[in-house]
Amino acid sequence: MPPTLEVLVAPDGSVQVKAQGFQGASCRTATQALIAALGLPTQEQLQPEFYATPTTHASQELSQGA
């Protein structure tokens, strides 16, 4: 899934920004300017992808070859 940003506006006027498809802290970089422009308070709910470590093709080959 390609990285996407989703902005949800509830009927009560509350706004939520969701970052999907990002790995690690890159979601913070991607959402920082949008959140600042909207003037939103910075309350985070981190997804499991935030804690994921990038996997490279070379490390996959090494683990399969062992």
Phi and psi restraints in degrees (range 20) as a CNS / XPLOR table:
assign (resid 1 and name C) (resid 2 and name N)
       (resid 2 and name CA) (resid 2 and name C) 1.0 -70.6 20.0 2
assign (resid 2 and name N) (resid 2 and name CA)
       (resid 2 and name C) (resid 3 and name N) 1.0 150.6 20.0 2
assign (resid 2 and name C) (resid 3 and name N)
       (resid 3 and name CA) (resid 3 and name C) 1.0 -61.6 20.0 2
assign (resid 3 and name N) (resid 3 and name CA)
       (resid 3 and name C) (resid 4 and name N) 1.0 135.3 20.0 2
assign (resid 3 and name C) (resid 4 and name N)
       (resid 4 and name CA) (resid 4 and name C) 1.0 -138.5 20.0 2
assign (resid 4 and name N) (resid 4 and name CA)
       (resid 4 and name C) (resid 5 and name N) 1.0 153.6 20.0 2
assign (resid 4 and name C) (resid 5 and name N)
       (resid 5 and name CA) (resid 5 and name C) 1.0 -114.7 20.0 2
assign (resid 5 and name N) (resid 5 and name CA)
       (resid 5 and name C) (resid 6 and name N) 1.0 133.7 20.0 2
assign (resid 5 and name C) (resid 6 and name N)
       (resid 6 and name CA) (resid 6 and name C) 1.0 -122.6 20.0 2
assign (resid 6 and name N) (resid 6 and name CA)
       (resid 6 and name C) (resid 7 and name N) 1.0 129.0 20.0 2
assign (resid 6 and name C) (resid 7 and name N)
       (resid 7 and name CA) (resid 7 and name C) 1.0 -111.0 20.0 2
assign (resid 7 and name N) (resid 7 and name CA)
       (resid 7 and name C) (resid 8 and name N) 1.0 118.6 20.0 2
assign (resid 7 and name C) (resid 8 and name N)
       (resid 8 and name CA) (resid 8 and name C) 1.0 -108.5 20.0 2
assign (resid 8 and name N) (resid 8 and name CA)
       (resid 8 and name C) (resid 9 and name N) 1.0 127.5 20.0 2
assign (resid 8 and name C) (resid 9 and name N)
       (resid 9 and name CA) (resid 9 and name C) 1.0 -116.2 20.0 2
assign (resid 9 and name N) (resid 9 and name CA)
       (resid 9 and name C) (resid 10 and name N) 1.0 116.8 20.0 2
assign (resid 9 and name C) (resid 10 and name N)
       (resid 10 and name CA) (resid 10 and name C) 1.0 -81.8 20.0 2
assign (resid 10 and name N) (resid 10 and name CA)
       (resid 10 and name C) (resid 11 and name N) 1.0 160.2 20.0 2
assign (resid 10 and name C) (resid 11 and name N)
       (resid 11 and name CA) (resid 11 and name C) 1.0 -56.8 20.0 2
assign (resid 11 and name N) (resid 11 and name CA)
       (resid 11 and name C) (resid 12 and name N) 1.0 -27.1 20.0 2
assign (resid 11 and name C) (resid 12 and name N)
       (resid 12 and name CA) (resid 12 and name C) 1.0 -81.6 20.0 2
assign (resid 12 and name N) (resid 12 and name CA)
       (resid 12 and name C) (resid 13 and name N) 1.0 0.0 20.0 2
assign (resid 12 and name C) (resid 13 and name N)
       (resid 13 and name CA) (resid 13 and name C) 1.0 93.1 20.0 2
assign (resid 13 and name N) (resid 13 and name CA)
       (resid 13 and name C) (resid 14 and name N) 1.0 -5.2 20.0 2
assign (resid 13 and name C) (resid 14 and name N)
       (resid 14 and name CA) (resid 14 and name C) 1.0 -71.7 20.0 2
assign (resid 14 and name N) (resid 14 and name CA)
       (resid 14 and name C) (resid 15 and name N) 1.0 146.7 20.0 2
assign (resid 14 and name C) (resid 15 and name N)
       (resid 15 and name CA) (resid 15 and name C) 1.0 -122.4 20.0 2
assign (resid 15 and name N) (resid 15 and name CA)
       (resid 15 and name C) (resid 16 and name N) 1.0 139.7 20.0 2
assign (resid 15 and name C) (resid 16 and name N)
       (resid 16 and name CA) (resid 16 and name C) 1.0 -133.0 20.0 2
assign (resid 16 and name N) (resid 16 and name CA)
       (resid 16 and name C) (resid 17 and name N) 1.0 134.5 20.0 2
assign (resid 16 and name C) (resid 17 and name N)
       (resid 17 and name CA) (resid 17 and name C) 1.0 -110.2 20.0 2
assign (resid 17 and name N) (resid 17 and name CA)
       (resid 17 and name C) (resid 18 and name N) 1.0 125.7 20.0 2
assign (resid 17 and name C) (resid 18 and name N)
       (resid 18 and name CA) (resid 18 and name C) 1.0 -116.2 20.0 2
assign (resid 18 and name N) (resid 18 and name CA)
       (resid 18 and name C) (resid 19 and name N) 1.0 132.7 20.0 2
assign (resid 18 and name C) (resid 19 and name N)
       (resid 19 and name CA) (resid 19 and name C) 1.0 -108.0 20.0 2
assign (resid 19 and name N) (resid 19 and name CA)
       (resid 19 and name C) (resid 20 and name N) 1.0 125.4 20.0 2
assign (resid 19 and name C) (resid 20 and name N)
       (resid 20 and name CA) (resid 20 and name C) 1.0 -127.2 20.0 2
assign (resid 20 and name N) (resid 20 and name CA)
       (resid 20 and name C) (resid 21 and name N) 1.0 142.6 20.0 2
assign (resid 20 and name C) (resid 21 and name N)
       (resid 21 and name CA) (resid 21 and name C) 1.0 86.1 20.0 2
assign (resid 21 and name N) (resid 21 and name CA)
       (resid 21 and name C) (resid 22 and name N) 1.0 8.1 20.0 2
assign (resid 21 and name C) (resid 22 and name N)
       (resid 22 and name CA) (resid 22 and name C) 1.0 -95.8 20.0 2
assign (resid 22 and name N) (resid 22 and name CA)
       (resid 22 and name C) (resid 23 and name N) 1.0 154.3 20.0 2
assign (resid 22 and name C) (resid 23 and name N)
       (resid 23 and name CA) (resid 23 and name C) 1.0 -116.8 20.0 2
assign (resid 23 and name N) (resid 23 and name CA)
       (resid 23 and name C) (resid 24 and name N) 1.0 138.6 20.0 2
assign (resid 23 and name C) (resid 24 and name N)
       (resid 24 and name CA) (resid 24 and name C) 1.0 66.8 20.0 2
assign (resid 24 and name N) (resid 24 and name CA)
       (resid 24 and name C) (resid 25 and name N) 1.0 -151.4 20.0 2
assign (resid 24 and name C) (resid 25 and name N)
       (resid 25 and name CA) (resid 25 and name C) 1.0 -80.3 20.0 2
assign (resid 25 and name N) (resid 25 and name CA)
       (resid 25 and name C) (resid 26 and name N) 1.0 3.8 20.0 2
assign (resid 25 and name C) (resid 26 and name N)
       (resid 26 and name CA) (resid 26 and name C) 1.0 -62.1 20.0 2
assign (resid 26 and name N) (resid 26 and name CA)
       (resid 26 and name C) (resid 27 and name N) 1.0 -23.2 20.0 2
assign (resid 26 and name C) (resid 27 and name N)
       (resid 27 and name CA) (resid 27 and name C) 1.0 -64.0 20.0 2
assign (resid 27 and name N) (resid 27 and name CA)
       (resid 27 and name C) (resid 28 and name N) 1.0 -36.4 20.0 2
assign (resid 27 and name C) (resid 28 and name N)
       (resid 28 and name CA) (resid 28 and name C) 1.0 -64.7 20.0 2
assign (resid 28 and name N) (resid 28 and name CA)
       (resid 28 and name C) (resid 29 and name N) 1.0 -42.8 20.0 2
assign (resid 28 and name C) (resid 29 and name N)
       (resid 29 and name CA) (resid 29 and name C) 1.0 -63.1 20.0 2
assign (resid 29 and name N) (resid 29 and name CA)
       (resid 29 and name C) (resid 30 and name N) 1.0 -41.7 20.0 2
assign (resid 29 and name C) (resid 30 and name N)
       (resid 30 and name CA) (resid 30 and name C) 1.0 -68.3 20.0 2
assign (resid 30 and name N) (resid 30 and name CA)
       (resid 30 and name C) (resid 31 and name N) 1.0 -32.6 20.0 2
assign (resid 30 and name C) (resid 31 and name N)
       (resid 31 and name CA) (resid 31 and name C) 1.0 -97.9 20.0 2
assign (resid 31 and name N) (resid 31 and name CA)
       (resid 31 and name C) (resid 32 and name N) 1.0 -14.1 20.0 2
assign (resid 31 and name C) (resid 32 and name N)
       (resid 32 and name CA) (resid 32 and name C) 1.0 -55.3 20.0 2
assign (resid 32 and name N) (resid 32 and name CA)
       (resid 32 and name C) (resid 33 and name N) 1.0 -51.2 20.0 2
assign (resid 32 and name C) (resid 33 and name N)
       (resid 33 and name CA) (resid 33 and name C) 1.0 -67.4 20.0 2
assign (resid 33 and name N) (resid 33 and name CA)
       (resid 33 and name C) (resid 34 and name N) 1.0 -38.9 20.0 2
assign (resid 33 and name C) (resid 34 and name N)
       (resid 34 and name CA) (resid 34 and name C) 1.0 -64.1 20.0 2
assign (resid 34 and name N) (resid 34 and name CA)
       (resid 34 and name C) (resid 35 and name N) 1.0 -45.4 20.0 2
assign (resid 34 and name C) (resid 35 and name N)
       (resid 35 and name CA) (resid 35 and name C) 1.0 -63.8 20.0 2
assign (resid 35 and name N) (resid 35 and name CA)
       (resid 35 and name C) (resid 36 and name N) 1.0 -41.3 20.0 2
assign (resid 35 and name C) (resid 36 and name N)
       (resid 36 and name CA) (resid 36 and name C) 1.0 -65.0 20.0 2
assign (resid 36 and name N) (resid 36 and name CA)
       (resid 36 and name C) (resid 37 and name N) 1.0 -42.3 20.0 2
assign (resid 36 and name C) (resid 37 and name N)
       (resid 37 and name CA) (resid 37 and name C) 1.0 -65.0 20.0 2
assign (resid 37 and name N) (resid 37 and name CA)
       (resid 37 and name C) (resid 38 and name N) 1.0 -35.5 20.0 2
assign (resid 37 and name C) (resid 38 and name N)
       (resid 38 and name CA) (resid 38 and name C) 1.0 -79.4 20.0 2
assign (resid 38 and name N) (resid 38 and name CA)
       (resid 38 and name C) (resid 39 and name N) 1.0 -14.2 20.0 2
assign (resid 38 and name C) (resid 39 and name N)
       (resid 39 and name CA) (resid 39 and name C) 1.0 69.6 20.0 2
assign (resid 39 and name N) (resid 39 and name CA)
       (resid 39 and name C) (resid 40 and name N) 1.0 33.5 20.0 2
assign (resid 39 and name C) (resid 40 and name N)
       (resid 40 and name CA) (resid 40 and name C) 1.0 -83.8 20.0 2
assign (resid 40 and name N) (resid 40 and name CA)
       (resid 40 and name C) (resid 41 and name N) 1.0 147.0 20.0 2
assign (resid 40 and name C) (resid 41 and name N)
       (resid 41 and name CA) (resid 41 and name C) 1.0 -66.8 20.0 2
assign (resid 41 and name N) (resid 41 and name CA)
       (resid 41 and name C) (resid 42 and name N) 1.0 151.0 20.0 2
assign (resid 41 and name C) (resid 42 and name N)
       (resid 42 and name CA) (resid 42 and name C) 1.0 -93.8 20.0 2
assign (resid 42 and name N) (resid 42 and name CA)
       (resid 42 and name C) (resid 43 and name N) 1.0 86.5 20.0 2
assign (resid 42 and name C) (resid 43 and name N)
       (resid 43 and name CA) (resid 43 and name C) 1.0 -115.7 20.0 2
assign (resid 43 and name N) (resid 43 and name CA)
       (resid 43 and name C) (resid 44 and name N) 1.0 121.2 20.0 2
assign (resid 43 and name C) (resid 44 and name N)
       (resid 44 and name CA) (resid 44 and name C) 1.0 -108.1 20.0 2
assign (resid 44 and name N) (resid 44 and name CA)
       (resid 44 and name C) (resid 45 and name N) 1.0 146.1 20.0 2
assign (resid 44 and name C) (resid 45 and name N)
       (resid 45 and name CA) (resid 45 and name C) 1.0 -129.0 20.0 2
assign (resid 45 and name N) (resid 45 and name CA)
       (resid 45 and name C) (resid 46 and name N) 1.0 102.7 20.0 2
assign (resid 45 and name C) (resid 46 and name N)
       (resid 46 and name CA) (resid 46 and name C) 1.0 -76.7 20.0 2
assign (resid 46 and name N) (resid 46 and name CA)
       (resid 46 and name C) (resid 47 and name N) 1.0 137.8 20.0 2
assign (resid 46 and name C) (resid 47 and name N)
       (resid 47 and name CA) (resid 47 and name C) 1.0 -91.9 20.0 2
assign (resid 47 and name N) (resid 47 and name CA)
       (resid 47 and name C) (resid 48 and name N) 1.0 163.9 20.0 2
assign (resid 47 and name C) (resid 48 and name N)
       (resid 48 and name CA) (resid 48 and name C) 1.0 -56.8 20.0 2
assign (resid 48 and name N) (resid 48 and name CA)
       (resid 48 and name C) (resid 49 and name N) 1.0 -30.0 20.0 2
assign (resid 48 and name C) (resid 49 and name N)
       (resid 49 and name CA) (resid 49 and name C) 1.0 -62.3 20.0 2
assign (resid 49 and name N) (resid 49 and name CA)
       (resid 49 and name C) (resid 50 and name N) 1.0 -25.0 20.0 2
assign (resid 49 and name C) (resid 50 and name N)
       (resid 50 and name CA) (resid 50 and name C) 1.0 -61.2 20.0 2
assign (resid 50 and name N) (resid 50 and name CA)
       (resid 50 and name C) (resid 51 and name N) 1.0 -35.1 20.0 2
assign (resid 50 and name C) (resid 51 and name N)
       (resid 51 and name CA) (resid 51 and name C) 1.0 -90.8 20.0 2
assign (resid 51 and name N) (resid 51 and name CA)
       (resid 51 and name C) (resid 52 and name N) 1.0 -3.8 20.0 2
assign (resid 51 and name C) (resid 52 and name N)
       (resid 52 and name CA) (resid 52 and name C) 1.0 -74.6 20.0 2
assign (resid 52 and name N) (resid 52 and name CA)
       (resid 52 and name C) (resid 53 and name N) 1.0 144.8 20.0 2
assign (resid 52 and name C) (resid 53 and name N)
       (resid 53 and name CA) (resid 53 and name C) 1.0 -101.6 20.0 2
assign (resid 53 and name N) (resid 53 and name CA)
       (resid 53 and name C) (resid 54 and name N) 1.0 139.3 20.0 2
assign (resid 53 and name C) (resid 54 and name N)
       (resid 54 and name CA) (resid 54 and name C) 1.0 -61.9 20.0 2
assign (resid 54 and name N) (resid 54 and name CA)
       (resid 54 and name C) (resid 55 and name N) 1.0 139.9 20.0 2
assign (resid 54 and name C) (resid 55 and name N)
       (resid 55 and name CA) (resid 55 and name C) 1.0 -108.1 20.0 2
assign (resid 55 and name N) (resid 55 and name CA)
       (resid 55 and name C) (resid 56 and name N) 1.0 128.7 20.0 2
assign (resid 55 and name C) (resid 56 and name N)
       (resid 56 and name CA) (resid 56 and name C) 1.0 -100.1 20.0 2
assign (resid 56 and name N) (resid 56 and name CA)
       (resid 56 and name C) (resid 57 and name N) 1.0 157.0 20.0 2
assign (resid 56 and name C) (resid 57 and name N)
       (resid 57 and name CA) (resid 57 and name C) 1.0 -61.1 20.0 2
assign (resid 57 and name N) (resid 57 and name CA)
       (resid 57 and name C) (resid 58 and name N) 1.0 -38.5 20.0 2
assign (resid 57 and name C) (resid 58 and name N)
       (resid 58 and name CA) (resid 58 and name C) 1.0 -65.0 20.0 2
assign (resid 58 and name N) (resid 58 and name CA)
       (resid 58 and name C) (resid 59 and name N) 1.0 -40.5 20.0 2
assign (resid 58 and name C) (resid 59 and name N)
       (resid 59 and name CA) (resid 59 and name C) 1.0 -70.9 20.0 2
assign (resid 59 and name N) (resid 59 and name CA)
       (resid 59 and name C) (resid 60 and name N) 1.0 -28.3 20.0 2
assign (resid 59 and name C) (resid 60 and name N)
       (resid 60 and name CA) (resid 60 and name C) 1.0 -67.8 20.0 2
assign (resid 60 and name N) (resid 60 and name CA)
       (resid 60 and name C) (resid 61 and name N) 1.0 -40.2 20.0 2
assign (resid 60 and name C) (resid 61 and name N)
       (resid 61 and name CA) (resid 61 and name C) 1.0 -64.5 20.0 2
assign (resid 61 and name N) (resid 61 and name CA)
       (resid 61 and name C) (resid 62 and name N) 1.0 -40.4 20.0 2
assign (resid 61 and name C) (resid 62 and name N)
       (resid 62 and name CA) (resid 62 and name C) 1.0 -65.3 20.0 2
assign (resid 62 and name N) (resid 62 and name CA)
       (resid 62 and name C) (resid 63 and name N) 1.0 -42.1 20.0 2
assign (resid 62 and name C) (resid 63 and name N)
       (resid 63 and name CA) (resid 63 and name C) 1.0 -71.6 20.0 2
assign (resid 63 and name N) (resid 63 and name CA)
       (resid 63 and name C) (resid 64 and name N) 1.0 -29.9 20.0 2
assign (resid 63 and name C) (resid 64 and name N)
       (resid 64 and name CA) (resid 64 and name C) 1.0 -77.2 20.0 2
assign (resid 64 and name N) (resid 64 and name CA)
       (resid 64 and name C) (resid 65 and name N) 1.0 -28.2 20.0 2
assign (resid 64 and name C) (resid 65 and name N)
       (resid 65 and name CA) (resid 65 and name C) 1.0 -78.9 20.0 2
assign (resid 65 and name N) (resid 65 and name CA)
       (resid 65 and name C) (resid 66 and name N) 1.0 -15.8 20.0 2
